[in-house]
Amino acid sequence: MHGVNGFGRTLLKNGRWLVGLDADDLLERATGITRLDDFGTPPLREPLNLLLTSFERDADLNLVGRITVRSEMLRLLCNRLRLTHDRKQFPAIAREEILRPIFITGLPRSGTSFLHALLAQDPGARAPQVWEVMHPSPPPLRSSYRSDPRIAATEKELRWIDVLMPGFDRCHDIEAQAPQECIAITDHSFLSYVFESMYFVTSYRKWHDRQDKVPAYLFHKKFLQQLQCHCPGSHWVLKAPSHLMALDALVQVYPDAEIIMTHRDPLKVLASTASFAEVLRAPFTNRSVRRGLGAEVSERWAESARQAIRFRQSRPKSQNKWCDVSYLDLVRDPMAVVRGIYHQFQRELTEEAHGKMLAFLKAQRTDRNNLHRYSLEEFGLDPARERETFRRYMEFFRVVPEG
């Protein structure tokens, strides 16, 4: 990989546009691949232009980075074209109702992925799987949901993660048929927090922070309608820490959403979050990744915690649609937490769901968290300062400090 990027640096000095990231070229290429020309809504030209400009000015992409970004932009654009075409071909998609979806959010590394996978064991639950988020068209069919050829194709694509990102598997489990963070759906709107997690896109991030997030969540809903039309469940179970930064938009689009927020001592999550960001970014840039990363992670998630507090304070009458979950409780007795969630949201926990969840718990890996440990100091963070930064969050949500 280093050899490829060394060759790439030499190549880019003489012609960086050999791996082009030009909006017009990408749009034309996507229409050529799909033989479609309607990208649907929301409008994508402005966010796409700003994102691509940020890739060029801020990200210092190496050759692998440029190839990866170009490939990902084309995948998203082709998906947009195909999704729009599917809605025209099958008008029933637009009539699908997304009722009482469950959204899991919280600081990274606070148990959101574990809880998502656990709640997804309910046979009535519908959690978007990695393969259908990556390749949503045509709409999945119930008859072939577990054998769709896109599953095998996605597994092949995911093998590149092990090549590009050594150490990824110690930080996060990902398989084609595993539940996927639904924030990846918003990538298709080009109004997404995912891009900043993988690349240095400073100017795009600043612009994105100022934007209305409702268009991204309206697209999110369209996407779920696509996945649901032939494969419904009793309810969706969705997850992303980044929802913390857009809760107002989320409930505007999903007014009957039921939201779970996991909580953990920030001093136990910040270093791990920074380390994961380092794993994600390092393969794609010539920049020094670690420099300033700890401060960036702390600032981003401290602001997300402040936004969550403001959201909760502004909706005192919506507590029945919210459930707080302690990471320590989740680790100590996950099924007690599940029973509390179902009780809070007035849902029935069937014997079948209970049994499948217990079987899932018995099969869980126990070694990954032990492998992924880093100190705050490694990322330039002072524990006393971070404790003060997150003091209001811990007080408001009654988060217990961990030893």
LINBEL-V777138 format. One record per residue. N is the residue number from 1. RES is the residue in one small letter. SS is DSSP state (H for helix, E for strand, C for the rest). PHI is phi in whole degrees, -180 to 180 (NA if undefined). OMEGA is omega in whole degrees, 0 to 359 (none if undefined). Layout:
n	res	ss	phi	omega
N	RES	SS	PHI	OMEGA
N	RES	SS	PHI	OMEGA
//
This chain:
n	res	ss	phi	omega
1	m	C	NA	178
2	h	H	-63	178
3	g	H	-65	178
4	v	H	-61	182
5	n	H	-71	175
6	g	H	-63	175
7	f	H	-62	181
8	g	H	-63	180
9	r	H	-62	177
10	t	H	-64	181
11	l	H	-63	185
12	l	H	-69	176
13	k	H	-61	183
14	n	H	-101	181
15	g	H	179	184
16	r	H	-63	184
17	w	H	-83	172
18	l	H	-64	170
19	v	H	-119	192
20	g	C	-78	175
21	l	C	-127	180
22	d	C	-93	185
23	a	H	-60	182
24	d	H	-61	179
25	d	H	-64	181
26	l	H	-66	179
27	l	H	-64	179
28	e	H	-66	180
29	r	H	-65	180
30	a	H	-64	178
31	t	H	-67	177
32	g	H	-68	180
33	i	H	-65	187
34	t	H	-94	187
35	r	C	59	176
36	l	C	-128	183
37	d	C	-137	180
38	d	C	-108	182
39	f	C	-87	177
40	g	C	69	181
41	t	C	-116	3
42	p	C	-77	177
43	p	C	-55	186
44	l	C	-113	188
45	r	H	-61	182
46	e	H	-64	180
47	p	H	-64	178
48	l	H	-64	179
49	n	H	-60	182
50	l	H	-67	178
51	l	H	-65	180
52	l	H	-65	176
53	t	H	-62	179
54	s	H	-67	174
55	f	H	-57	183
56	e	H	-73	187
57	r	H	-89	191
58	d	C	-109	195
59	a	C	-82	184
60	d	C	47	184
61	l	E	-67	169
62	n	C	-84	184
63	l	H	-63	178
64	v	H	-61	178
65	g	H	-62	181
66	r	H	-66	179
67	i	H	-64	181
68	t	H	-64	180
69	v	H	-63	180
70	r	H	-61	180
71	s	H	-62	181
72	e	H	-68	178
73	m	H	-62	179
74	l	H	-67	178
75	r	H	-61	182
76	l	H	-65	180
77	l	H	-67	178
78	c	H	-64	176
79	n	H	-61	179
80	r	H	-58	180
81	l	H	-62	182
82	r	H	-71	178
83	l	H	-64	178
84	t	H	-63	178
85	h	H	-63	180
86	d	H	-61	181
87	r	H	-66	176
88	k	H	-74	182
89	q	H	-73	184
90	f	C	-127	183
91	p	H	-58	181
92	a	H	-63	179
93	i	H	-57	183
94	a	H	-69	180
95	r	H	-94	179
96	e	C	-64	178
97	e	C	-100	176
98	i	C	-103	190
99	l	C	-108	175
100	r	C	46	178
101	p	C	-68	174
102	i	E	-96	176
103	f	E	-112	175
104	i	E	-104	178
105	t	E	-145	183
106	g	E	147	177
107	l	C	-59	175
108	p	C	-57	177
109	r	C	65	180
110	s	C	-109	176
111	g	C	100	183
112	t	H	-65	181
113	s	H	-67	179
114	f	H	-62	181
115	l	H	-66	177
116	h	H	-60	180
117	a	H	-64	180
118	l	H	-68	180
119	l	H	-66	179
120	a	C	-69	178
121	q	C	-72	177
122	d	C	-59	182
123	p	C	-58	178
124	g	C	-83	184
125	a	E	-77	176
126	r	E	-123	176
127	a	C	-112	180
128	p	C	-64	180
129	q	E	-92	185
130	v	H	-55	186
131	w	H	-63	183
132	e	H	-81	172
133	v	H	-74	179
134	m	H	-73	185
135	h	C	-137	189
136	p	C	-83	183
137	s	C	-117	0
138	p	C	-75	180
139	p	C	-55	179
140	p	C	-60	178
141	l	C	-106	179
142	r	H	-61	185
143	s	H	-65	182
144	s	H	-122	187
145	y	C	-61	182
146	r	C	-93	182
147	s	C	-130	181
148	d	C	-56	181
149	p	H	-59	178
150	r	H	-66	179
151	i	H	-65	179
152	a	H	-64	179
153	a	H	-63	179
154	t	H	-67	178
155	e	H	-57	178
156	k	H	-64	179
157	e	H	-64	182
158	l	H	-69	178
159	r	H	-62	179
160	w	H	-67	178
161	i	H	-61	180
162	d	H	-64	180
163	v	H	-75	186
164	l	H	-79	188
165	m	C	-126	176
166	p	C	-58	181
167	g	C	96	181
168	f	H	-59	184
169	d	H	-67	176
170	r	H	-77	183
171	c	H	-99	189
172	h	C	-158	176
173	d	C	-86	176
174	i	C	-146	176
175	e	C	-140	185
176	a	C	-58	183
177	q	C	-103	176
178	a	C	-90	175
179	p	E	-60	182
180	q	C	-111	173
181	e	C	-59	185
182	c	H	-76	177
183	i	H	-64	177
184	a	H	-63	177
185	i	H	-63	183
186	t	H	-70	174
187	d	H	-53	183
188	h	H	-67	176
189	s	H	-88	186
190	f	C	60	172
191	l	C	-123	191
192	s	C	-144	175
193	y	C	-81	183
194	v	H	-65	185
195	f	H	-62	181
196	e	H	-71	180
197	s	H	-74	185
198	m	H	-108	186
199	y	C	-141	173
200	f	C	-83	181
201	v	C	-124	189
202	t	H	-60	183
203	s	H	-68	176
204	y	H	-64	181
205	r	H	-60	180
206	k	H	-63	177
207	w	H	-67	183
208	h	H	-61	180
209	d	H	-60	182
210	r	C	-88	188
211	q	C	-88	172
212	d	C	-67	182
213	k	C	-91	181
214	v	H	-58	179
215	p	H	-56	179
216	a	H	-66	181
217	y	H	-78	172
218	l	H	-65	176
219	f	H	-67	177
220	h	H	-53	180
221	k	H	-66	177
222	k	H	-58	182
223	f	H	-64	178
224	l	H	-63	176
225	q	H	-59	178
226	q	H	-61	183
227	l	H	-71	186
228	q	H	-86	195
229	c	C	-58	177
230	h	C	-110	183
231	c	C	-134	182
232	p	C	-78	170
233	g	C	-135	178
234	s	C	-75	180
235	h	E	-166	175
236	w	E	-89	171
237	v	E	-119	189
238	l	E	-126	187
239	k	E	-153	168
240	a	C	-174	173
241	p	H	-57	183
242	s	H	-65	175
243	h	H	-59	179
244	l	H	-56	185
245	m	H	-89	183
246	a	H	-147	184
247	l	H	-64	178
248	d	H	-62	179
249	a	H	-67	181
250	l	H	-58	184
251	v	H	-77	174
252	q	H	-69	180
253	v	H	-83	180
254	y	C	-121	186
255	p	C	-64	179
256	d	C	-102	179
257	a	C	-63	174
258	e	E	-114	193
259	i	E	-114	174
260	i	E	-106	175
261	m	E	-119	177
262	t	E	-85	183
263	h	E	-133	176
264	r	C	-151	176
265	d	C	-53	182
266	p	H	-56	180
267	l	H	-65	177
268	k	H	-93	183
269	v	C	-115	189
270	l	H	-65	181
271	a	H	-65	178
272	s	H	-64	178
273	t	H	-65	178
274	a	H	-64	179
275	s	H	-63	178
276	f	H	-64	177
277	a	H	-61	178
278	e	H	-65	178
279	v	H	-60	182
280	l	H	-69	188
281	r	H	-87	190
282	a	H	-54	184
283	p	C	-68	194
284	f	C	-111	187
285	t	E	-134	172
286	n	C	-87	184
287	r	C	-76	169
288	s	C	-73	189
289	v	C	-78	189
290	r	C	-70	184
291	r	C	-58	177
292	g	C	79	185
293	l	H	-68	180
294	g	H	-61	179
295	a	H	-64	179
296	e	H	-63	180
297	v	H	-64	180
298	s	H	-61	181
299	e	H	-62	183
300	r	H	-63	186
301	w	H	-83	171
302	a	H	-66	177
303	e	H	-67	179
304	s	H	-64	177
305	a	H	-65	178
306	r	H	-63	179
307	q	H	-65	178
308	a	H	-64	178
309	i	H	-64	179
310	r	H	-61	179
311	f	H	-62	182
312	r	H	-65	180
313	q	H	-66	182
314	s	H	-81	183
315	r	C	-133	183
316	p	H	-66	182
317	k	H	-92	183
318	s	H	-108	185
319	q	H	-65	178
320	n	H	-72	177
321	k	H	-102	184
322	w	E	-134	178
323	c	E	-138	177
324	d	E	-91	182
325	v	E	-128	175
326	s	E	-79	176
327	y	H	-57	181
328	l	H	-63	177
329	d	H	-66	181
330	l	H	-63	179
331	v	H	-72	184
332	r	H	-69	185
333	d	C	-152	185
334	p	H	-59	182
335	m	H	-71	174
336	a	H	-64	177
337	v	H	-63	179
338	v	H	-60	179
339	r	H	-60	177
340	g	H	-65	179
341	i	H	-65	181
342	y	H	-64	178
343	h	H	-67	181
344	q	H	-60	183
345	f	C	-95	177
346	q	C	54	176
347	r	C	-114	180
348	e	C	-92	174
349	l	C	-95	184
350	t	C	-74	177
351	e	H	-61	179
352	e	H	-64	179
353	a	H	-63	180
354	h	H	-59	180
355	g	H	-64	180
356	k	H	-67	178
357	m	H	-66	177
358	l	H	-63	178
359	a	H	-64	177
360	f	H	-61	181
361	l	H	-63	180
362	k	H	-66	184
363	a	C	-92	186
364	q	C	-70	171
365	r	C	-68	179
366	t	C	-120	187
367	d	C	-100	192
368	r	H	-66	182
369	n	H	-65	179
370	n	H	-69	181
371	l	H	-85	189
372	h	C	-106	182
373	r	C	-130	179
374	y	C	-143	181
375	s	C	-98	176
376	l	C	-59	183
377	e	H	-61	178
378	e	H	-59	182
379	f	H	-110	174
380	g	C	72	182
381	l	C	-106	179
382	d	C	-97	184
383	p	H	-55	181
384	a	H	-64	180
385	r	H	-67	180
386	e	H	-69	176
387	r	H	-60	179
388	e	H	-70	180
389	t	H	-59	184
390	f	C	-102	183
391	r	H	-60	182
392	r	H	-63	178
393	y	H	-60	183
394	m	H	-68	179
395	e	H	-69	185
396	f	H	-64	183
397	f	C	-99	177
398	r	C	56	180
399	v	C	-83	183
400	v	C	-87	175
401	p	C	-62	177
402	e	C	-98	182
403	g	C	-70	none
//
